[in-house]
């Protein structure tokens, strides 16, 4: 074959959804990856993670064939490269037959709800994330998974205020003059926004970073404001207090396009600057300055990220921050507003893709129960009527990323739990599987994709043949449906047909106008990428929420939400301290707030096992960052082996004193359990408690203490 270049899309969980050009040589091997220069947002460069992606695709550790646990091999962590001692290779036919037989037997004995799928955003391609897999589990009658672990709380908060998950166009950030990165490490996980921010700064814009941790982005800012973890709602409410007090709000916009302003004013009266300063740890003068500059500099924009929501009060925090541009009327100006997610712009036909109606054809004859993925430990160890007897994991690595890891691993260790894992590598979760199935990378299958950080639809073409016997999610669940005897025609849909269904091709009556006319063919004709079809032009660019009416119950931006009130949720945002917080546990057994952070050079738990990526994280692997005051109180010096602990467990790490945290806060980064000292990662210390909106996890509301290890057993992971 002749050498060629193929357009693909990075499908890892990132707002940027980069266009990627893949060079294929005469033998069919991918030899080079580069950013697509024709992509208006990602503009021809890749992040450090994906720039090394061929090391992942062609890694000698890739899982390439179906594997079955040997009869004498117990479930549990395996030493790196020791999988062959516990697993044996089998054919795909044998794997599919085994899975179908076991699921059928479990469903007959315990009921189909005893089967639990577990997946998230290991791929955010539309088909790979949720299409044939959802059809399969709906028809089977398996428990439904409430996919809350990342974005549900922030999404629900945004919907409660604006009615749709939209945000300031990334390309419009170049027009901003005051930019706030609130809990957003743009350098670490949204790098393609950075050039637009730098362009704005060259034109006189100011970048302010609000974060409890001094991230890469904070170190590059014009002004870094450290904040106590979990107090973001207090700061936002305090800023609103100042904006209203000083008349720095847009009275015309508020009167015309918002709902509940008078009630909001009553609420923010309880957040004077002195109280907010005490709660947040930010000097009162800095709060006054921040609110004043935000209220008088236009256009002003906030890049908010999902870390803010991962506390007990996270929903209220996102709601309060999201209200700031509505109060100032920032949405009226190009480059003003807020961006948390743009995913609501892509109205794929999820009902056609996922077919929830198939639950009515299942043995249950009704919608199955819903299990919150953030409480997997509870589901596997305590859930009854029925208990979970089969777990099917794909697009995720719950042994590493789910909270309360001790409970999760106890559940995964159950000899009676039938566990299937569809993966690219032997992850921590695969170590507990009965069957491990090889999955494709985004170079090895076709998909379509939107983004949650811009407004472009893309098609990702298959660049290479799957390595070994790796197979896509669509292929896997199509094959399983056939083995289970599901006869509905939808289980025979091809990838092309699924793409057309996602785009609602040919359905002019119901098609979303922003997707109207976009088809797989039109995408290919346009180089694999199309902007959503907004009614815009050079003189009228797309500005979400510039004017109403809005898709909320009132038709306006809602400071006060009757809908939330009817659901028993406070209709106005407020600050409430977390159950695990120094504000409620001062002097208790665990006086330090723990930030279990994501790494800059990994994608959640993806890439952690690859040597090139691990080398980029050398300074942080196996490290606990502490302030010198907290270290001195405990007799801890730089490089000491330490234990960080609470009632849920204890980790052994190395102390890095004078790290990027303030007094009372410690931080460590997520890793694979089996590549960490002691065989656990930071989620050993997190809880299954849920937050105030959408049932999301509280990864960043964790109390711990730290002590010197009795002997130096900590190692560089």
For each residue, the residues with C-beta under 8 A, 3 or more apart:
1: 4 26 27 28
2: 26
3: 23 24 25 26
4: 1 23 24
5: 21 22 23 24
6: 21 22 24 461 462 463
7: 19 20 21 22 36 458 459 460 461 527 528 529
8: 20 21 22 442 443 460 461 462 463
9: 17 18 19 20 125 442 447 449 458 459 460 528
10: 14 16 17 18 20 46 50 53 442
11: 17 123 124 125 128 442 447 449 460
12: 49 50 122 123 124 442 603 606
13: 120 121 122 124 150 603 604
14: 10 17 18 47 189 190 453 603
15: 189 190 193 341 342 451 452 453 454
16: 10 41 42 47 190 191 192 193 451 453 454
17: 9 10 11 14 42 124 449 450 451 452 453 454 456 458
18: 9 10 14 35 36 39 42 46 47 50 192
19: 7 9 35 36 38 39 42 458 528 529
20: 7 8 9 10 33 34 35 36 46 50
21: 5 6 7 8 33 34 35 36
22: 5 6 7 8 30 32 33 443 463 464
23: 3 4 5 30 31 32 33 34
24: 3 4 5 6 28 29 30 31 463 464
25: 3 28 29 31
26: 1 2 3
27: 1
28: 1 24 25 464 465
29: 24 25 464
30: 22 23 24 33 54 57 58 443 463 464
31: 23 24 25 54
32: 22 23 54
33: 20 21 22 23 30 46 50 51 53 54
34: 20 21 23 44 46
35: 18 19 20 21 39 42 43 44 45 46
36: 7 18 19 20 21 39 42 44 527 528 529
37: 43 44
38: 19 527 529
39: 18 19 35 36 42 43 44 456 529
40: 43 171 454 456 531
41: 16 170 171 192 453 454 456
42: 16 17 18 19 35 36 39 45 46 192
43: 35 37 39 40 192 195
44: 34 35 36 37 39
45: 35 42 192
46: 10 18 20 33 34 35 42 50 51 53
47: 14 16 18 50 51 191 192
48: 51 52 601 616
49: 12 52 53 601 602 603 607 613
50: 10 12 18 20 33 46 47 53
51: 33 46 47 48
52: 48 49 55 56 610 612 613
53: 10 33 46 49 50 56 57 441 443
54: 30 31 32 33 57 58
55: 52 58 59 610 611 612
56: 52 53 59 424 441 607 610
57: 30 53 54 62 441 443 444 464 467
58: 30 54 55 62 467
59: 55 56 62 425 610
60:
61: 81 425 426 609
62: 57 58 59 424 425 438 467 468 470
63: 67 423 424 425 426 430 436 438 439 470
64: 438 467 468 469 470
65: 89 90 438 468 469
66: 89 90 91 92 94 95 435 436 437 438 469
67: 63 83 87 88 89 90 435 436 437
68: 87 88 89 90 94 95 98 434 435
69: 73 75 86 87 433 434 435
70: 73 86 87 88
71:
72:
73: 69 70 85 86 87
74:
75: 69 412 413 414 415 419 431 432 433
76: 413 431 432
77: 428 431 673 674 679
78: 82 83 85 86 426 431 674
79: 82 674
80: 609 674 675
81: 61
82: 78 79 85 86
83: 67 78 86 87 426 430
84: 87
85: 73 78 82
86: 69 70 73 78 82 83
87: 67 68 69 70 73 83 84 436
88: 67 68 70
89: 65 66 67 68
90: 65 66 67 68 94 95 98
91: 66 94 95
92: 66 95 96 469 471 479
93: 96 97
94: 66 68 90 91 97 98
95: 66 68 90 91 92 98 99 435 437
96: 92 93 99 100 479 480 483
97: 93 94 100 101 483
98: 68 90 94 95 101 102 435
99: 95 96 102 103 420 435 480 483
100: 96 97 103 104 480 483 484
101: 97 98 104 105
102: 98 99 105 106 390 418
103: 99 100 106 107 115 140 390 418 484
104: 100 101 107 108 484
105: 101 102 108 109
106: 102 103 109 110 114 115 389 390 418
107: 103 104 110 111 112 114 115 140 141 363
108: 104 105
109: 105 106 389
110: 106 107 114 386 387 389
111: 107 114 141 363 364 386
112: 107 115 140 141 142 362 363 364 368
113: 141 142 143 364 368 369 386
114: 106 107 110 111 143 386 387 388 389 390
115: 103 106 107 112 137 140 142 143 388 389 390 391 392
116: 142 143 145 371 379 388 390 391 392
117: 133 137 142 143 145 392 394
118: 145 373 376 391 392 393 394 396 398
119: 122 129 130 133 145 147 393 394 395 396
120: 13 147 149 150 373 395 396
121: 13 124 129 150 395
122: 12 13 119 394 395 396 397 606
123: 11 12 128 129 395 442 447 473
124: 11 12 13 17 121 128 129 449 452
125: 9 11 128 129 442 447 448 449 460
126: 129 130 131 348 353 447 448 449 450 499 502
127: 131 132 353 447 448 473 474 495 498 499 502
128: 11 123 124 125 131 395 445 447 472 473 474
129: 119 121 123 124 125 126 395
130: 119 126 133 134 350 353 354
131: 126 127 128 134 135 353 354 473 474 498 502
132: 127 135 136 473 474 477 478 481 491 493 498
133: 117 119 130 136 137 394 473 476 477
134: 130 131 137 138 353 354 355 356
135: 131 132 138 139 354 355 358 477 481 490 491
136: 132 133 139 140 477 480 481 484 486 491
137: 115 117 133 134 140 142 144 392
138: 134 135 141 142 354 355 356 357 358 359 362 368
139: 135 136 355 358 359 361 362 481 484 486 488 491
140: 103 107 112 115 136 137 362 484
141: 107 111 112 113 138 359 362 363 364 368
142: 112 113 115 116 117 137 138 368 392
143: 113 114 115 116 117 368 369 370 371 388
144: 137 367 368 369 370 371
145: 116 117 118 119 370 371 373
146: 152 370 371 372 373 695
147: 119 120 150 152 373
148: 152 153 372 373 374 690 694 695 696 697
149: 120 152 373 374 401 402 696 697
150: 13 120 121 147 306
151: 154 155 306 309 341 452
152: 146 147 148 149 155 156 694 695 696
153: 148 156 157 309 310 314 315 318 691 692 693 694 695 696
154: 151 157 158 304 306 308 309 314 315 318 340 341 696
155: 151 152 158 159 165 341 343 694
156: 152 153 159 160 315 693 694
157: 153 154 160 161 309 314 315 316 317 318 319 322 693 694
158: 154 155 161 162 165 318 322 340 341
159: 155 156 162 163 164 165
160: 156 157 319 558 561 563 564 693
161: 157 158 319 322 323 326 552 557 558 559 561
162: 158 159 165 166 322 545 550 551 552 557 558
163: 159 550 551 552 558
164: 159 344 544 550 551
165: 155 158 159 162 340 341 342 343 344 345 452
166: 162 342 344 345 544 545
167: 337 338 339 340 341 342 544
168: 172 173 301 335 336 337 338 339 544
169: 172 173 342 454 455 541 542 543 544
170: 41 173 192 193 196 339 453 454
171: 40 41 174 196 454
172: 168 169 175 176 301 334 335 541 543
173: 168 169 170 176 179 193 196 197 200 301 303 335
174: 171 196 199 200 203 335
175: 172 200 299 333 334 335
176: 172 173 179 197 200 205 299 300 301 335 336
177: 200 203 204 205 206 297 298 299 300 335
178: 205 206 208 293 294 297 298 299 300 301
179: 173 176 197 200 205 206 207 208 300 301 302 303
180: 208 209 210 294 300 301 302 303
181: 184 185 186 207 208 209 210 211 217 221 303 305
182: 210 211 232 302 303 304 305 308 321
183: 210 211 232 304 305 306 307 308
184: 181 190 209 211 217 303 304 305 307
185: 181 188 189 190 211 215 216 217 218 305 600
186: 181 189 190 191 193 194 197 217 303
187: 191 194 215 216 217 220 600
188: 185 191 215 216 217 598 599 600
189: 14 15 185 186 305 598 600
190: 14 15 16 184 185 186 193 194 303 305 453
191: 16 47 186 187 188 194
192: 16 18 41 42 43 45 47 170 195 453
193: 15 16 170 173 186 190 196 197 303 453
194: 186 187 190 191 197 198
195: 43 192 198 199
196: 170 171 173 174 193 199 200
197: 173 176 179 186 193 194 200 201 205 207
198: 194 195 201 202
199: 174 195 196 202 203
200: 173 174 175 176 177 179 196 197 203 205 335
201: 197 198 204 205 206 207 222
202: 198 199
203: 174 177 199 200
204: 177 201
205: 176 177 178 179 197 200 201
206: 177 178 179 201 222 223 293 297
207: 179 181 197 201 220 221 222 223
208: 178 179 180 181 221 222 223 224 225 290 293
209: 180 181 184 215 217 218 221 223 224 225
210: 180 181 182 183 225 227 232 235
211: 181 182 183 184 185 214 215 217 218 224 225 226 227
212: 226 227 228 229 595 661 662 665
213: 218 595 597 660 661 665 667
214: 211 218 219 224 226 660 661
215: 185 187 188 209 211 218 219 660
216: 185 187 188 219 220 600
217: 181 184 185 186 187 188 209 211 220 221
218: 185 209 211 213 214 215 221 224 660
219: 214 215 216 224
220: 187 207 216 217
221: 181 207 208 209 217 218 224
222: 201 206 207 208
223: 206 207 208 209
224: 208 209 211 214 218 219 221
225: 208 209 210 211 282 286 290
226: 211 212 214 281 282 662
227: 210 211 212 231 232 235 280 281 282
228: 212 231 279 280 281 582 593 662 664 665
229: 212 311 581 593 595 665 700 701
230: 311 312 313 314 317 577 578 581 593 700 701
231: 227 228 234 235 279 280 281 575
232: 182 183 210 227 235 236 308 317 320 321
233: 236 237 313 316 317 319 320 321 573 574 575
234: 231 237 238 271 275 276 279 280 575
235: 210 227 231 232 238 239 276 280 282 287
236: 232 233 239 240 317 320 321 323 324 573
237: 233 234 240 241 267 268 270 271 276 320 573 574 575
238: 234 235 241 242 268 271 272 273 275 276 280 287 291
239: 235 236 242 243 287 290 291 294 324
240: 236 237 243 244 264 268 271 320 323 324 327
241: 237 238 244 245 268 269 271 272 273 276
242: 238 239 245 246 248 273 287 288 291 292 295
243: 239 240 246 248 249 291 294 295 324 327 328
244: 240 241 247 248 249 265 268 327
245: 241 242
246: 242 243 291 292 295
247: 244
248: 242 243 244 291 292 295 296 328
249: 243 244 254 295 327 328 329
250: 253 254 327 328 329 332
251: 254 255
252: 255 256 329
253: 250 256 257 258 326 329 331 332
254: 249 250 251 257 258 261 326 327 329
255: 251 252 258 261
256: 252 253 548
257: 253 254 326 545 547 548 550 556 557
258: 253 254 255 261 326 327 556 557 558 559
259: 552 554 556 557 558 559 560
260: 263 264 558 559 560 561 571 572
261: 254 255 258 264 265 559
262: 265 266
263: 260 266 267 559 560 571 572
264: 240 260 261 267 268 323 559 560 572
265: 244 261 262 268 269
266: 262 263 269
267: 237 263 264 270 271 572 573 574
268: 237 238 240 241 244 264 265 271
269: 241 265 266 272
270: 237 267 275
271: 234 237 238 240 241 267 268 275 276 575
272: 238 241 269 275 276
273: 238 241 242 276 277 284 287 288
274: 277 278 284
275: 234 238 270 271 272 278 279
276: 234 235 237 238 241 271 272 273 279 280 282 284 287
277: 273 274 280 281 282 283 284 287
278: 274 275
279: 228 231 234 275 276 575 583
280: 227 228 231 234 235 238 276 277 287
281: 226 227 228 231 277 662
282: 225 226 227 235 276 277 286 287
283: 277 286 287
284: 273 274 276 277 287 288
285: 288 289
286: 225 282 283 289 290
287: 235 238 239 242 273 276 277 280 282 283 284 290 291
288: 242 273 284 285 291 292
289: 285 286 292 293
290: 208 225 239 286 287 293 294
291: 238 239 242 243 246 248 287 288 294 295
292: 242 246 248 288 289 295 296
293: 178 206 208 289 290 296 297
294: 178 180 239 243 290 291 297 300 324 328
295: 242 243 246 248 249 291 292 300 328
296: 248 292 293
297: 177 178 206 293 294 300
298: 177 178 330 333 336
299: 175 176 177 178 330 333 334 335 336 337
300: 176 177 178 179 180 294 295 297 325 328 330 336
301: 168 172 173 176 178 179 180 325 330 335 336 337 338 339
302: 179 180 182 321 324 325 337 338 339
303: 173 179 180 181 182 184 186 190 193 338 339
304: 154 182 183 184 308 318 321 322 338 339 340
305: 181 182 183 184 185 189 190 308 340
306: 150 151 154 183 309 310 340
307: 183 184 310 700
308: 154 182 183 232 304 305 311 314 317 318 321
309: 151 153 154 157 306 314 315 317 318 691 696
310: 153 306 307 314 691 696 697 698 699 700 701
311: 229 230 308 314 317 578 691 698 700 701
312: 230 576 577 578 579 580 581 689 691 692 698 701
313: 230 233 316 317 574 575 576 577 578 691 692
314: 153 154 157 230 308 309 310 311 317 318 691 692 693 696 698
315: 153 154 156 157 309 318 319 569 691 692 693 694 696
316: 157 233 313 319 320 570 573 574 575 576 692 693
317: 157 230 232 233 236 308 309 311 313 314 320 321 573
318: 153 154 157 158 304 308 309 314 315 321 322 340
319: 157 160 161 233 315 316 322 323 573 693
320: 232 233 236 237 240 316 317 323 324 573
321: 182 232 233 236 302 304 308 317 318 324 338
322: 157 158 161 162 304 318 319 325 326 338 340
323: 161 236 240 264 319 320 326 327 557 559 573
324: 236 239 240 243 294 302 320 321 327 328 330 338
325: 300 301 302 322 328 329 330 331 336 337 338 545
326: 161 253 254 257 258 322 323 329 331 545 557 559
327: 240 243 244 249 250 254 258 323 324
328: 243 248 249 250 294 295 300 324 325
329: 249 250 252 253 254 325 326 332 333
330: 298 299 300 301 324 325 333 336 337 338
331: 253 325 326 336 337 543 544 545 546
332: 250 253 329 336 543 546 547
333: 175 298 299 329 330 336 543
334: 172 175 299 541 543
335: 168 172 173 174 175 176 177 200 299 301
336: 168 176 298 299 300 301 325 330 331 332 333
337: 167 168 299 301 302 325 330 331 543 544 545
338: 167 168 301 302 303 304 321 322 324 325 330
339: 167 168 170 301 302 303 304 342 453
340: 154 158 165 167 304 305 306 318 322
341: 15 151 154 155 158 165 167 344 452 453
342: 15 165 166 167 169 339 345 451 452 453 454 455
343: 155 165 346 450 451 452
344: 164 165 166 341 347
345: 165 166 342 450 455 514 532
346: 343 450 451 457 514 515 532
347: 344 512 514 515
348: 126 353 450 502 503 515
349: 352 353 501 502 503 504 507 510
350: 130 353 354
351: 354 355 356 357
352: 349 355 501 502 504
353: 126 127 130 131 134 348 349 350 498 501 502
354: 130 131 134 135 138 350 351
355: 134 135 138 139 351 352 358 490
356: 134 138 351 359 367
357: 138 351 360 361
358: 135 138 139 355 361 362 488 490
359: 138 139 141 356 362 364 366 367 368
360: 357 365 366
361: 139 357 358 365 488
362: 112 138 139 140 141 358 359 365 368
363: 107 111 112 141
364: 111 112 113 141 359 367 368
365: 360 361 362
366: 359 360
367: 144 356 359 364
368: 112 113 138 141 142 143 144 359 362 364
369: 113 143 144
370: 143 144 145 146
371: 116 143 144 145 146 375 379 383 388
372: 146 148 375 379 690 695
373: 118 120 145 146 147 148 149 376 398 402
374: 148 149 402 403 688 690 695 696 697
375: 371 372 378 379 688 690
376: 118 373 379 380 398 402 408 411
377: 380 381 402 403 404 405 406 407 408 410 411 688
378: 375 381 382 383 407 688
379: 116 371 372 375 376 382 383 388 411
380: 376 377 383 388 391 407 408 410 411 412 414 417
381: 377 378 407 410 411
382: 378 379
383: 371 378 379 380 387 388
384: 387
385:
386: 110 111 113 114 389
387: 110 114 383 384
388: 114 115 116 143 371 379 380 383 391 411 417
389: 106 109 110 114 115 386 416 417 418
390: 102 103 106 114 115 116 417 418 419 420
391: 115 116 118 380 388 412 417 418 419 420
392: 115 116 117 118 137 142 419 420 422
393: 118 119 396 397 398 419 420 421 422 423 429 433
394: 117 118 119 122 133 421 422 423 439 473 476
395: 119 120 121 122 123 128 129 422 473
396: 118 119 120 122 393 401 429
397: 122 393 400 401 423 427 428 429 604 605 606
398: 118 373 376 393 401 402 408 412 429
399: 402 405 408 409 412 427 428 429 431 432 673
400: 397 405 427 428 429 605 670 671 672 673 681 683
401: 149 396 397 398 604 605 670 683
402: 149 373 374 376 377 398 399 405 408 683
403: 374 377 408 683 686 687 688 697 698 699
404: 377 407 408 648 683 686 687 688
405: 377 399 400 402 408 409 649 673 680 681 683 684 686
406: 377 409 410 648 649 684
407: 377 378 380 381 404 410 411 688
408: 376 377 380 398 399 402 403 404 405 411 412 683
409: 399 405 406 412 413 432
410: 377 380 381 406 407 413 414
411: 376 377 379 380 381 388 407 408 414 417
412: 75 380 391 398 399 408 409 417 419 429 432
413: 75 76 409 410 432
414: 75 380 410 411 417
415: 75
416: 389
417: 380 388 389 390 391 411 412 414
418: 102 103 106 389 390 391 434
419: 75 390 391 392 393 412 432 433 434 435
420: 99 390 391 392 393 433 434 435 436 437
421: 393 394 427 429 430 432 433 435 436 437
422: 392 393 394 395 437 438 439 473 476
423: 63 393 394 397 426 427 429 430 436 437 438 439
424: 56 62 63 438 439 440 441 470
425: 59 61 62 63 430 609
426: 61 63 78 83 423 430 431 436
427: 397 399 400 421 423 430 431 605 609 672
428: 77 397 399 400 431 432 605 672 673 674
429: 393 396 397 398 399 400 412 421 423 432 433
430: 63 83 421 423 425 426 427 433 436
431: 75 76 77 78 399 426 427 428 674
432: 75 76 399 409 412 413 419 421 428 429
433: 69 75 393 419 420 421 429 430 436
434: 68 69 418 419 420
435: 66 67 68 69 95 98 99 419 420 421
436: 63 66 67 87 420 421 423 426 430 433
437: 66 67 95 420 421 422 423 471 476
438: 62 63 64 65 66 422 423 424 468 469 470 471
439: 63 394 422 423 424 470 471 472 473
440: 424 443 444 445 466 470 471 472
441: 53 56 57 424 444 470
442: 8 9 10 11 12 123 125 445 447 460
443: 8 22 30 53 57 440 462 463 464
444: 57 440 441 462 463 464 465 466 467 470 472
445: 128 440 442 462 466 472 474 475 495
446: 459 460 461 462 495 499
447: 9 11 123 125 126 127 128 442 459 460 495 499
448: 125 126 127 457 458 459 460 499 502 503 520 523
449: 9 11 17 124 125 126 457 458 459 460
450: 17 126 343 345 346 348 456 457 458
451: 15 16 17 342 343 346 454 455 456
452: 15 17 124 151 165 341 342 343
453: 14 15 16 17 41 170 190 192 193 339 341 342
454: 15 16 17 40 41 169 170 171 342 451
455: 169 342 345 451 531 532 534 542
456: 17 39 40 41 450 451 529 530 531 532
457: 346 448 449 450 515 518 523 529 530 531 532
458: 7 9 17 19 448 449 450 523 528 529 530
459: 7 9 446 447 448 449 499 520 523 524 528 529
460: 7 8 9 11 125 442 446 447 448 449 528
461: 6 7 8 446 524 528
462: 6 8 443 444 445 446
463: 6 8 22 24 30 443 444
464: 22 24 28 29 30 57 443 444 467
465: 28 444
466: 440 444 445 469 470 471 472
467: 57 58 62 64 444 464 470
468: 62 64 65 438
469: 64 65 66 92 438 466
470: 62 63 64 424 438 439 440 441 444 466 467
471: 92 437 438 439 440 466 475 476 479
472: 128 439 440 444 445 466 475 476
473: 123 127 128 131 132 133 394 395 422 439 476 477
474: 127 128 131 132 445 477 478 495 498
475: 445 471 472 478 479
476: 133 394 422 437 471 472 473 479 480
477: 132 133 135 136 473 474 480 481
478: 132 474 475 481 482 491 492
479: 92 96 471 475 476 482 483
480: 96 99 100 136 476 477 483 484
481: 132 135 136 139 477 478 484 486 491
482: 478 479 485 486 491
483: 96 97 99 100 479 480
484: 100 103 104 136 139 140 480 481
485: 482
486: 136 139 481 482 491
487: 491
488: 139 358 361 491
489: 492 493
490: 135 355 358 493
491: 132 135 136 139 478 481 482 486 487 488
492: 478 489
493: 132 489 490 497 498 501
494: 497 498
495: 127 445 446 447 474 498 499
496: 499 500 520
497: 493 494 500 501
498: 127 131 132 353 474 493 494 495 501 502
499: 126 127 446 447 448 459 495 496 502 503 520
500: 496 497 503 505 506 519 520
501: 349 352 353 493 497 498 504 505
502: 126 127 131 348 349 352 353 448 498 499
503: 348 349 448 499 500 515 518 519 520
504: 349 352 501 507 510 511 512 515
505: 500 501 519
506: 500
507: 349 504 510 511
508: 511 516
509:
510: 349 504 507
511: 504 507 508 515 516
512: 347 504 515 516
513: 516 533
514: 345 346 347 532 533 534
515: 346 347 348 457 503 504 511 512 518 532 533
516: 508 511 512 513 533
517: 522 533
518: 457 503 515 522 523 530 532 533
519: 500 503 505 522 523
520: 448 459 496 499 500 503 523 524
521: 524 525
522: 517 518 519 525 526 530
523: 448 457 458 459 518 519 520 526 528 529 530
524: 459 461 520 521 528
525: 521 522
526: 522 523 529 530
527: 7 36 38
528: 7 9 19 36 458 459 460 461 523 524
529: 7 19 36 38 39 456 457 458 459 523 526
530: 456 457 458 518 522 523 526
531: 40 455 456 457 534
532: 345 346 455 456 457 514 515 518
533: 513 514 515 516 517 518
534: 455 514 531 542
535: 540
536: 540 541 542
537: 540 541
538: 541
539:
540: 535 536 537
541: 169 172 334 536 537 538
542: 169 455 534 536
543: 169 172 331 332 333 334 337 546
544: 164 166 167 168 169 331 337
545: 162 166 257 325 326 331 337 548 550 557
546: 331 332 543
547: 257 332
548: 256 257 545 555 556 557
549: 555 556
550: 162 163 164 257 545 555 556 557
551: 162 163 164
552: 161 162 163 259 555 556 557 558
553: 558 562 563
554: 259 558 562
555: 548 549 550 552
556: 257 258 259 548 549 550 552
557: 161 162 257 258 259 323 326 545 548 550 552
558: 160 161 162 163 258 259 260 552 553 554 561
559: 161 258 259 260 261 263 264 323 326 572
560: 259 260 263 264 571 572
561: 160 161 260 558 564 565 569 571 572
562: 553 554 565 566 571
563: 160 553 566 567
564: 160 561 567 569 570 571
565: 561 562 568 569 570 571
566: 562 563
567: 563 564
568: 565
569: 315 561 564 565 692 693
570: 316 564 565 573 574
571: 260 263 560 561 562 564 565
572: 260 263 264 267 559 560 561
573: 233 236 237 267 316 317 319 320 323 570
574: 233 237 267 313 316 570
575: 231 233 234 237 271 279 313 316
576: 312 313 316 692
577: 230 312 313 581 583 584
578: 230 311 312 313 581 583 584 698 701
579: 312 584 689 701
580: 312 584 585 590 593 687 689 698 701 702 703
581: 229 230 312 577 578 584 585 593 701 703
582: 228 585 586 591 593 664 703
583: 279 577 578 586
584: 577 578 579 580 581
585: 580 581 582 588 590 591 703
586: 582 583 591
587: 591
588: 585 591 703
589: 705
590: 580 585 646 703 704 705
591: 582 585 586 587 588 664 703 705
592: 630 664 665 666 703 704 705 706
593: 228 229 230 580 581 582 664 665 666 701 702 703 704
594: 644 646 665 666 667 668 682 685 702 703 704
595: 212 213 229 661 665 666 667 668 700 702
596: 667 668 669 670 682 683 685 686 699 700 702
597: 213 667 668 669 670 682
598: 188 189 602 604 669 670
599: 188 602 608 617 620 669 670 671
600: 185 187 188 189 216 616 617
601: 48 49 607 613 616 617
602: 49 598 599 605 606 607 608 613 617 670
603: 12 13 14 49 606 607
604: 13 397 401 598 670
605: 397 400 401 427 428 602 608 670 671 672
606: 12 122 397 602 603
607: 49 56 601 602 603 610 613
608: 599 602 605 613 614 670 671 672 675
609: 61 80 425 427 614 672 675
610: 52 55 56 59 607 613 614
611: 55 614 615
612: 52 55 615 616
613: 49 52 601 602 607 608 610 616 617
614: 608 609 610 611 617 618 621
615: 611 612 618
616: 48 600 601 612 613
617: 599 600 601 602 613 614 620 621 669
618: 614 615 621 716
619: 623
620: 599 617 623 669
621: 614 617 618 669 671 716 717
622: 653 654 671 676 677 714 715 716 717
623: 619 620 653 654 655 656 659 668 669
624: 642 644 651 653 654 655 656 666 667 668 706
625: 656 659 660 661 666 667 668
626: 630 631 636 655 656 657 659 661 666 706
627: 630 631 657 658 659 661 662 663 664 665 666
628: 631 632 657 658
629: 632 633 663
630: 592 626 627 633 634 663 664 666 706
631: 626 627 628 634 636 637 655 657
632: 628 629 635 636
633: 629 630
634: 630 631 706 707 708
635: 632 708
636: 626 631 632 640 642 655 657 706 708
637: 631 640 655 657
638: 655 656 657 658
639: 654 655 656
640: 636 637 654 655 708 709 712
641: 652 653 654 655 708 709 711 712 713 714
642: 624 636 652 653 654 655 706 707 708 709 714
643: 650 651 652 653 706 707 708 709
644: 594 624 650 651 653 666 668 685 704 705 706
645: 649 650 651 685 704 705 706 707
646: 590 594 649 685 702 703 704 705
647:
648: 404 406 684 685 686 687
649: 405 406 645 646 680 684 685
650: 643 644 645 678 684
651: 624 643 644 645 668 676 677 678 680 681 682 684 685
652: 641 642 643 677 678 709 713 714
653: 622 623 624 641 642 643 644 668 677 714
654: 622 623 624 639 640 641 642 714 716
655: 623 624 626 631 636 637 638 639 640 641 642 706
656: 623 624 625 626 638 639 659
657: 626 627 628 631 636 637 638
658: 627 628 638
659: 623 625 626 627 656 667
660: 213 214 215 218 625 667
661: 212 213 214 595 625 626 627 665 666 667
662: 212 226 228 281 627 665
663: 627 629 630
664: 228 582 591 592 593 627 630
665: 212 213 228 229 592 593 594 595 627 661 662
666: 592 593 594 595 624 625 626 627 630 644 661 704 706
667: 213 594 595 596 597 624 625 659 660 661
668: 594 595 596 597 623 624 625 644 651 653 682
669: 596 597 598 599 617 620 621 623 682
670: 400 401 596 597 598 599 602 604 605 608 681 682 683
671: 400 599 605 608 621 622 675 676 681 682 717
672: 400 427 428 605 608 609 675 676 681
673: 77 399 400 405 428 676 679 680 681
674: 77 78 79 80 428 431 679
675: 80 608 609 671 672 717
676: 622 651 671 672 673 679 680 681 717
677: 622 651 652 653 713 714 715 717
678: 650 651 652 713
679: 77 673 674 676
680: 405 649 651 673 676 683 684
681: 400 405 651 670 671 672 673 676 684
682: 594 596 597 651 668 669 670 671 685 686
683: 400 401 402 403 404 405 408 596 670 680 686 699
684: 405 406 648 649 650 651 680 681
685: 594 596 644 645 646 648 649 651 682 702 704
686: 403 404 405 596 648 682 683 697 698 699 702
687: 403 404 580 648 698 702
688: 374 375 377 378 403 404 407 697
689: 312 579 580 697 698 701
690: 148 372 374 375 695 696 697 698
691: 153 309 310 311 312 313 314 315 694 695 696 697 698
692: 153 312 313 314 315 316 569 576
693: 153 156 157 160 314 315 316 319 569 696
694: 148 152 153 155 156 157 315 691
695: 146 148 152 153 372 374 690 691
696: 148 149 152 153 154 309 310 314 315 374 690 691 693
697: 148 149 310 374 403 686 688 689 690 691
698: 310 311 312 314 403 578 580 686 687 689 690 691 701 702
699: 310 403 596 683 686 702
700: 229 230 307 310 311 595 596
701: 229 230 310 311 312 578 579 580 581 593 689 698
702: 580 593 594 595 596 646 685 686 687 698 699
703: 580 581 582 585 588 590 591 592 593 594 646
704: 590 592 593 594 644 645 646 666 685
705: 589 590 591 592 644 645 646
706: 592 624 626 630 634 636 642 643 644 645 655 666
707: 634 642 643 645
708: 634 635 636 640 641 642 643
709: 640 641 642 643 652 712 713 714
710:
711: 641
712: 640 641 709
713: 641 652 677 678 709
714: 622 641 642 652 653 654 677 709
715: 622 677
716: 618 621 622 654
717: 621 622 671 675 676 677
